[in-house]
Amino acid sequence: MKYKLVHSFDMSPKDMIKIQKKLAEEVKLSHFSDVPNLVSGVDLSFPKDKGLAVIVTMDFKKLSVIDVTYAVDKVTLPYIPGLLAFRELPIFLKAWEKLQIEPDIVFFDGQGYAHPRRMGIATHASFFIEKPTIGIAKSRLIGEYEEPGKKKGEFTFLYHNDEKIGIVLRTRDNVKPVFVSPGNLVDFNNALDFTYHFATKYKIPEITRKAHLYTQSLKQR
């Protein structure tokens, strides 16, 4: 799959923040009105000095895996809080280039709009791949929320500076919630509905859980 080179990655943290703020002005939390056919889930890992990006593509209706694509490469940029996408995007884009199947929506194991500058990995990546994106995070990065009910499917909204930025979703009874946020080109209802569609018997929805499982398997190799 081709992607649009929105910017380079060789820059100072100060310039990275400028880019985040600029792109944040272009985010569109618009409604995705179709039912997806193929969707991809992305998981990234950084063992030692390398980066590993896995893209698992699934049939949305059947919840079946139809493709697994990955890339491994050296990583030089250190972890900088709030700027994680600049470390993760280059290796993700290498995997994206190898992808032969075009998904309708891409889910990321990470934040989307629920980011201090509204530019988590899911949101940032959407400008390169020009696809609707959703972030599914295991923990909260920022924001305040009321705890959702204990039953599967119950949710509350996540707020930051009085702005709605995400959804706190219970994916299993009596299990800690996940933090879902639209990335770009989808709205909050889409993010909630499409993520919950993949909530089976595990805390992590299948679309990113499968990607994580393949990541762990590849790391062991």
C-alpha positions as CSV (number, residue, x, y, z in Angstrom):
1,M,0.0,0.0,0.0
2,K,1.2,3.5,-0.8
3,Y,1.2,6.3,1.6
4,K,1.5,10.1,1.5
5,L,4.7,11.5,2.9
6,V,3.3,14.2,5.1
7,H,6.6,15.2,6.8
8,S,10.1,13.8,7.5
9,F,11.0,12.3,11.0
10,D,14.5,13.9,11.4
11,M,13.7,16.9,13.4
12,S,13.9,18.4,16.9
13,P,11.2,17.7,19.6
14,K,10.2,21.4,19.3
15,D,9.5,21.0,15.6
16,M,7.7,17.7,16.3
17,I,5.3,19.6,18.5
18,K,4.7,22.2,15.8
19,I,3.8,19.5,13.4
20,Q,1.4,17.9,15.9
21,K,-0.4,21.2,16.5
22,K,-0.6,21.9,12.7
23,L,-2.1,18.5,11.9
24,A,-4.5,18.7,14.8
25,E,-6.2,21.6,13.1
26,E,-6.9,19.3,10.2
27,V,-8.5,16.4,12.1
28,K,-12.0,15.6,11.0
29,L,-14.1,13.6,13.5
30,S,-16.7,12.9,10.8
31,H,-19.2,10.0,10.6
32,F,-18.2,6.9,8.7
33,S,-21.6,5.9,7.3
34,D,-20.7,2.5,5.7
35,V,-20.3,-0.9,7.3
36,P,-16.6,-1.8,7.0
37,N,-15.7,-4.9,5.0
38,L,-12.0,-5.3,5.8
39,V,-10.3,-3.7,8.8
40,S,-6.7,-3.8,10.0
41,G,-5.3,-3.8,13.5
42,V,-1.8,-2.4,14.3
43,D,0.5,-3.3,17.1
44,L,4.1,-2.0,17.6
45,S,6.9,-3.2,19.8
46,F,10.4,-2.1,20.4
47,P,12.7,-4.9,21.5
48,K,16.2,-3.5,22.3
49,D,17.2,-1.2,19.4
50,K,14.7,-2.5,16.9
51,G,11.1,-1.7,16.0
52,L,8.5,-4.3,15.1
53,A,5.2,-3.4,13.4
54,V,2.5,-5.9,12.8
55,I,-0.7,-5.3,10.7
56,V,-3.4,-7.9,11.0
57,T,-6.3,-7.6,8.5
58,M,-9.6,-9.1,9.4
59,D,-13.0,-9.7,7.8
60,F,-15.2,-7.3,9.8
61,K,-18.3,-9.4,9.8
62,K,-16.7,-12.8,10.3
63,L,-14.0,-11.7,12.7
64,S,-11.6,-13.9,10.8
65,V,-7.9,-13.1,10.1
66,I,-7.2,-12.9,6.4
67,D,-3.7,-11.4,6.3
68,V,-0.7,-10.7,8.6
69,T,2.0,-8.2,7.4
70,Y,5.0,-7.0,9.5
71,A,8.2,-5.1,9.3
72,V,11.3,-5.0,11.4
73,D,13.9,-2.2,11.4
74,K,16.4,-0.4,13.6
75,V,15.1,2.5,15.7
76,T,17.2,5.5,16.6
77,L,14.7,7.9,18.1
78,P,14.3,7.5,21.9
79,Y,11.0,7.4,23.7
80,I,9.8,11.0,24.2
81,P,6.5,11.4,26.1
82,G,3.8,12.9,23.9
83,L,5.8,12.3,20.8
84,L,5.6,8.5,20.5
85,A,4.2,8.6,17.0
86,F,7.4,10.0,15.6
87,R,9.2,6.9,16.9
88,E,6.5,4.4,15.8
89,L,5.3,5.8,12.5
90,P,8.5,5.0,10.4
91,I,8.4,1.3,11.2
92,F,4.6,1.2,10.8
93,L,4.9,2.8,7.3
94,K,7.4,0.1,6.3
95,A,4.9,-2.6,7.2
96,W,2.1,-0.6,5.4
97,E,4.2,-0.5,2.2
98,K,4.2,-4.3,2.3
99,L,0.5,-4.6,2.8
100,Q,-1.3,-6.1,-0.2
101,I,-4.9,-5.8,1.1
102,E,-6.7,-2.4,1.4
103,P,-8.6,-2.0,4.7
104,D,-11.6,0.3,5.2
105,I,-10.5,1.3,8.7
106,V,-7.3,0.9,10.7
107,F,-7.2,0.3,14.4
108,F,-4.1,1.0,16.5
109,D,-3.0,-0.3,19.8
110,G,-2.6,3.2,21.3
111,Q,-4.2,6.6,21.5
112,G,-6.0,8.6,18.8
113,Y,-7.7,11.9,19.7
114,A,-7.1,11.2,23.4
115,H,-3.7,12.9,23.4
116,P,-2.5,16.2,24.9
117,R,-2.4,17.7,21.4
118,R,-5.1,15.4,20.0
119,M,-2.4,13.6,17.9
120,G,-1.9,10.1,19.2
121,I,-0.5,7.4,16.9
122,A,-3.9,6.6,15.4
123,T,-4.7,10.2,14.5
124,H,-1.2,11.0,13.2
125,A,-1.0,7.9,11.1
126,S,-4.2,8.7,9.3
127,F,-2.6,11.6,7.5
128,F,0.0,9.3,6.0
129,I,-2.3,6.4,5.0
130,E,-5.4,8.5,4.3
131,K,-7.7,6.1,6.0
132,P,-10.2,6.3,8.9
133,T,-8.5,5.3,12.1
134,I,-9.4,4.4,15.7
135,G,-7.1,4.1,18.8
136,I,-7.7,1.4,21.4
137,A,-5.5,1.9,24.4
138,K,-5.1,-0.3,27.5
139,S,-4.6,2.7,29.8
140,R,-5.5,6.4,30.0
141,L,-2.9,8.9,28.8
142,I,-4.8,12.1,29.9
143,G,-8.3,13.2,30.8
144,E,-10.9,12.6,33.5
145,Y,-13.9,10.3,33.4
146,E,-16.5,8.6,35.6
147,E,-16.1,4.9,36.0
148,P,-18.5,3.0,33.7
149,G,-20.8,0.3,35.0
150,K,-19.4,-3.2,35.6
151,K,-21.3,-4.9,32.8
152,K,-19.9,-5.5,29.3
153,G,-20.9,-2.7,26.9
154,E,-21.2,0.0,29.5
155,F,-19.2,3.1,28.9
156,T,-18.6,6.7,29.8
157,F,-16.8,9.5,28.0
158,L,-13.3,10.8,28.6
159,Y,-12.8,14.5,28.9
160,H,-9.8,16.9,28.8
161,N,-10.2,20.6,29.4
162,D,-13.9,20.2,29.1
163,E,-13.6,18.6,25.6
164,K,-14.7,15.1,24.9
165,I,-11.6,13.1,23.7
166,G,-12.5,9.5,24.1
167,I,-14.6,6.6,25.4
168,V,-14.0,4.4,28.5
169,L,-15.5,1.1,27.5
170,R,-16.1,-2.0,29.5
171,T,-15.4,-5.0,27.2
172,R,-16.0,-7.7,29.8
173,D,-18.0,-7.9,33.0
174,N,-16.0,-6.7,36.0
175,V,-12.8,-6.2,34.1
176,K,-10.9,-2.9,33.7
177,P,-12.1,-0.8,30.8
178,V,-10.2,0.1,27.6
179,F,-9.7,3.6,26.4
180,V,-11.1,4.1,22.9
181,S,-10.7,7.3,20.8
182,P,-11.4,8.2,17.2
183,G,-8.3,8.8,15.2
184,N,-9.5,10.7,12.2
185,L,-12.3,10.4,9.6
186,V,-14.6,8.7,12.1
187,D,-16.7,10.0,15.0
188,F,-17.1,8.9,18.6
189,N,-20.1,6.7,17.7
190,N,-18.1,4.9,15.1
191,A,-15.2,4.4,17.4
192,L,-17.5,3.0,20.1
193,D,-19.6,0.7,17.8
194,F,-16.7,-0.6,15.7
195,T,-14.5,-1.3,18.7
196,Y,-17.3,-3.0,20.6
197,H,-18.0,-5.2,17.5
198,F,-14.6,-6.8,18.3
199,A,-15.2,-7.3,22.0
200,T,-15.5,-11.0,22.3
201,K,-14.4,-12.9,25.5
202,Y,-11.2,-10.9,26.2
203,K,-10.6,-7.4,27.6
204,I,-8.7,-6.3,24.4
205,P,-10.9,-6.2,21.3
206,E,-9.9,-8.9,18.8
207,I,-8.7,-6.5,16.1
208,T,-5.8,-5.3,18.2
209,R,-5.5,-8.4,20.4
210,K,-4.7,-10.5,17.3
211,A,-2.1,-8.0,16.2
212,H,-0.5,-8.1,19.7
213,L,-0.4,-11.9,19.7
214,Y,1.4,-12.0,16.4
215,T,3.8,-9.4,17.7
216,Q,4.7,-11.5,20.7
217,S,5.1,-14.6,18.5
218,L,7.5,-12.8,16.1
219,K,9.5,-11.4,19.0
220,Q,10.1,-14.9,20.3
221,R,11.6,-15.8,16.9
